Amino acid sequence: MSERIPRRALLLMATALAVMTAFAVSAASASAEVVYNNIPATLPGNFASVGPEAYSYVEFGGQMELAGMARNKPTVEVVMSSWGCQYGTWYDETCETPQPTKKFKWPLTLKIYEVGEHNLVGEQLAEATKTFAMPYRPSDDKTHCTGGRWYQASTSTCFHGEAFTVKFPTLKVLRLPRRVIIGISYNTSDHGPSPVGQSTACFVKSAGCYYDSLNIGLAEPSEHLLTTGLAPVEPYIESTYGELTCNNAALASEFGPSECNSGWEGDQPLIRITAH
């Protein structure tokens, strides 16, 4: 005859297991640590930004020196800026977004690299690509704004684009070093790693292709947004746009520090890194 565990003992065991599970989940959550951050707790309507289509780049990013000791299972959040409308464009002052909750989907790729000699890009440590649902910017407000901008009533401010945050899944990397370089890339009609081309259906629409009006948000030096970690002065880029690279031919063919004094120094992508 098999043994039967008393009902009271079963209840006590179940309770103990639940407590242990809750403690383990709590401990795992508590161990997550922000090791780099220049994203404000509350996003403004928009930031300065750069996009592949406007600035002829393949990849854009920056170098980060991480704070604290957490270096495993990193997740990365990036601020993007949407200038695309459902109908019309901001530059023609014809932007209309009658369905504010409607999103467009587009894949973004994030890569993490080691910092090599002379701050050059070293070995790639991790990569993640995810298709995000992203907003169109609000319609023009010709009552409060000029220049094809939308109006944020809560701050009484006009903006061209709309800032929002995307979060990449946990990246597969053994352990992050203290200093890393992060690059963000995505395709547009004419730029990015593999340009889409101009034969797409959206290219001839009044609003054009939404991904051509999608930018990466920037933290400018005067804003003092960096709260965790450290960053050098120049962004990293691979671009044929001379203003971003001071016509550095090497940066037209490979991702690296811009080392450019044309007014872009200090501009960094808006990024939050959390690790365990």
C-alpha angles and dihedrals in degrees: 000000000000122000119254121211111228114254092239091054090050091052092049091049092049091049092049091049092050091050092048091049092049090048092050092049091047092048092049091049092047091053092063109105132187104233099174130021139161096153114110117236088241116037118225118226091272147339135216105280147180129214134191095241095049097040102032097236137148098198135006131190148111147242120263133192107209124226127217125017104279109114107150133093096007123197120195130207121195130191113230130188122219117205095165124111131201089238130014127356140270094237093055088044089235099112114147126174105173093168104055094179094053115107137197122219125224135156121246126191126211124192131188120207137183117248108251132199115311088012092291121148111277134188118334109247104181144358135193131180121192134171109229131197103232133187130246112231117256123268124276114277106210092176096063104016144047131204098045095296132148124232127239105204095194091063099023088234135135122223137181097209134026122236122222137158131242124195122210120213121258108294121232106239130133095226134333119241119231092260123042139168118223123199128188123199140170137160128261132174095281107009145038126076093307112012115220095221132225099276094085122116093243094055093076096042121106092252095042118214114331093220090060088063096046118108141178114246118241134214106215121209094243092058097064092210098151109108103158128037130356135275134196122235104256129065122228120243148159106209145139090212104110096203091063095046104029084242092298101169093203091063091058089069107028140034112256148126111304094219085192127149098196096111098284096094111118095021108129133178113259103250140160119196120195122186141170 
